[in-house]
Amino acid sequence: MPLVHLVDLKLNVFGPIEDEVYSTIPILVKNIRRGNTILRIDGPTGTKFSLGRKGLEKFFDMRYEFISEEGRFDDGILNSCNASGEMMHMEKNFILGGPLKSILGGKTVEVMKTLKANGENMQVSWNHDSQAWVICSKNVGLVA
């Protein structure tokens, strides 16, 4: 049986600073997800690396200013919010840019409200390379 090590990858920032980093450096949103686990599998034929889980893409809370009657069409309103204007523009684009592009392309967009509490996250997946289940919460991972 191979020896499996879990290696978690994340940004070393927390709270409001995390939102600022993700919103002002767009390449991070697609490439450094919330919960990345690489499996290092040491077996009789050598060491192999395998993706254990690819976490959720960073998402931002929908701010009232993004959908308010005043702010919906006037991005100048975003400059007067508590957060930096640049950060607010980026967050709004991350949240609403994709749906707007779809609507303008003639597609239907469905809006869903979830009851997920902030910080909750559980992922269970089968990893073929290790022949094991990878079970992860937001902060803890195990192989079973």
N, C-alpha and C positions, 0 to 999 in steps of 0.2 A: 504494500500500500504506500503511495507517495506521501511525502510530508508537504503539507500545504500551509503557506503563510499568507495572511491577508495584509495588504498594504492599502491604506486609505489615503486618497489624494484630496486636498481641499485648499482653499485660500486661508491664510492665517490672519483673518480679520473677522470682526464680530459686530453685531448690532447695526447702527446707522452707518458706520464706516463701510461695512460690507455692501450695503445698498449703494453707497456712493461709488465704491470701486467697480461694482458690476454695472452701474448705470453709465459711468463715464468711460469705461473701457469695453466697448461692445463685443470684442472677440472673446472675452471671458464668458459671456452668457451662453454661447454655443459650445464652448470647449471645456470649461471647468464647471461641471454640474454640481448640484447639491447631493453629494454622496457618490463618490467614485471608488470602487474597490478593485484592485488588481490582485490576482492570485499568483503567487510564486509557487510553482509546483516542482518540488525536488523529487525526482524519481530515479529508477535504475539507469535510465538512458540519458540523464542530465537534467538541467533546469529548463522549465518552460514557463512563460508568462501568459496569463489568460485574463480576459475581462470578467470580473466576478459580478459587477453590477455597474450600470451607467445610471447614475442618479437622476433626479428630476432637474429640469432646467430651472435656473433661478427665475422666480416670478416676483412681481411687485404688487403691492396692494393698490387697488383702484382708488385713487384720490378723488374726492368730491369735485375738485377744481377741473378734472379731466372731462367730466360729464355735466357740469353745471351749465345752466343756460348762458351765463356770461362767458365761461371758459371753454365751452365746447368748440367754438369757432375762432376764439381770440386767444392765441397762445401767449400774448403779452401778459395776460393775467398770471401765468405761471411764474413770471419773473418777480412777482410780489409775494410769493409764498415763502414760508420759513426756510425750506431747503433751497439750494442754489438753483437758479433758473435753468442752467445747462442740465443739471441732474433731473429736474422735473420734465424737461423736454424729452430727454432720453427715455425716462420711465414711461411717459405717455406713448412714445413711439413703439417701445417694446410691447406694451399692452394692446394698443389699438391699431398699430400699423398693419399687422397681418390681416385682421378682420376688415379693415377699410380697403385694403388691396383686393381681398376676396369679393367684397360687395361691389366694388367698381368693376370687377371682372365678371359680374353677373351671377356670382355664387350666393347661396344662402348661408347665413351665419346663425348659429344657435348659441344662445347665452344660457349658461347653467350656473346655478348657485350651489356651492357645496357646503357641507357642514364640517369640513375638515378644520380642526383646530390648528392654529399656528404651531409649527414645530413637529407635528406628527408626521411620521413617514415609516412605512414598512414595505420591504421588498423581499420577495421569495422567488428564486429562480434556480433552474437546474444548470449546472456547469458540466458540459460534456468532458472537458479536458481533465477535470479532477474527479469525475464520476461522483459528484456530491451536490447536495443542495447548498446554496448560498443564501443565508437568511440574515437580513440586515435591518436595523432600525436606523434612525437618524444618526446615532452615535456609535452603535455597536454592531459588529458583524461576526458571524460564525459560519463554519462549514460543517454540515451534518451528513 
